[in-house]
Amino acid sequence: MNGDNRDPRGEGSNNGHSSLIPHPSSLDIIGCGRVGKTLARLWTRHGVFRVGSILNRTLQSAARAAGFVESGRAVGTYAELERADLVMISTSDEAIEGCCRQLCDAGVHGEGTVVFHCSGALASTVLEPARALGALIASIHPIKSFADPATAVESFPGTFCAIEGDARACAVLSDALERCGGIPFAIEAQSKTIHHAATVLASNYLVALMELALRCFEQSGVSRETALRVLGPLAAGTISNVSQLGPIRALTGPIARGEASVVAAHCEAIGQWDASVQDLYKSLGRVTLDLAAAQGTAAPEALAEIRRLLRQ
C-alpha cells in the first residue's frame, strides 16, 4: 500500500468494523457493470453501505443496475451524483482516469471521501486528481470471474481481493470486503500490472485454452457437446490437483513421462491442422518441460529430446 506490506485493514486493526466504517456510509457508483453490481449487491445485503447514486453510460442501464442491487438511484450526469462517503469507479480500465476527472470537475465529493476503482491492472494513482482535492484513494481487485453477477454474489465468500492505496481507505474497504466473506490482501501499487497478468493467465487464458481443446476434439470428430462433458471434469480435477499438490507434483502426461514419440506425434498432427495451435502447444510444452525436469520422473535424455522437438 504505497510501498509497504502492512495489514490492508490498517495498523492495529482488530476487525473493529464500527471504528472503521461510519454508519450509515453512503456509496456512489460510476460504471455499475458486472463487478460493480456484484459488490454493490453484497454490500447492500450485508448492510455495509447504502448505495446512493448510480451513473452508467445510459440512464436505462443505471436503472437496471439499481434494480439488481435493490438499492440506489439512477442518474444521468455527474452533476446529479449526491455527495457520498465513498465513490466506486467500476468502469473499464480505459475509462477510469476520465471518469475520475469528470467526478472532480463536478465537485460532488468532499474532503476525506474514499474514491476507489476495481481495476486489476491499474494502481490507485490513476485517481490522483481526486486525491489532490482531498479524497482518499485506493484500488481493489476481487480475484474472481464475474461472468454472471447473480452467481458471483452467491459464490463471493472466500474470494481473495488485492488492495492498495491510502491506508485509511484500504482499512475501510478491507473491512467492507471482509463483511461479505472476502479475503483482502495487500499488494504493491507498482506490481499491479504483472499481478493482473497472472490472473488473466489463470482465468481468461484458461477459457481460451479450453476453447482450443474443444476445437481439437471437433477436429478429431467428437462433438462440442460431448467434448464439454469430457473436458469439464478433467480440467476441474487438474485445478484441484494443482491447488492441493502444487504444479510440479500435479503434472502428468507424456512430457512428465518423457515420451518424446508422443510429443512428436502431437506436433505433427496439430501442425497439419493449424500451425498457430502447434506454436502454442510447443510454447506451453516448454513450460511443462521445466516442471517435468523439477519433478524428476522422466529420464533427462528423454526430456532433452522433447526440448529439441519443441524448439523445431
Disulfide bonds with the S-S distance in Angstrom:
none
